[in-house]
Amino acid sequence: MKLFRRVPDQKLNQDLKSLEMQLAATFRRVTPRPEFVIDLRSRLVTREIQSVSALLPQKVSSGLLVAGGIIGSLLMVITGIRGLVSLVGVVGLVVQFFNRNVQRRQLAPASQPAC
């Protein structure tokens, strides 16, 4: 099954034209009020885009920045501690494994009967 297959441009144009004809047959054409058009155009085109930092006061934006830095630092420290604990656990398992092998080697010759 091909989910992302490329559709030829000619077929895509035909599909769009048929969709446009179906929509034109289904809906009736409406002419918007001039006030609505003027208001919409003024809101979409002439209005400057304001950034979030411009909308928030300086204290709030710097407070959010400091809080984000503190939370990020705490998460890094917690991750580092977790990594160290895991590393100590792995080292403990390896040491335990080697101690068991050493004990088995020491016990093995003593348990064999003398010939």
Secondary structure, 3 states (H helix, E strand, C coil): CCCCCCCCHHHHHHHHHHHHHHHHHHCCCCCCCHHHHHHHHHHHHHCCCCCHHHHCCHHHHHHHHHHHHHHHHHHHHHHHHHHHHHHHHHHHHHHHHHHHHHHHHHHHHHHCCCC
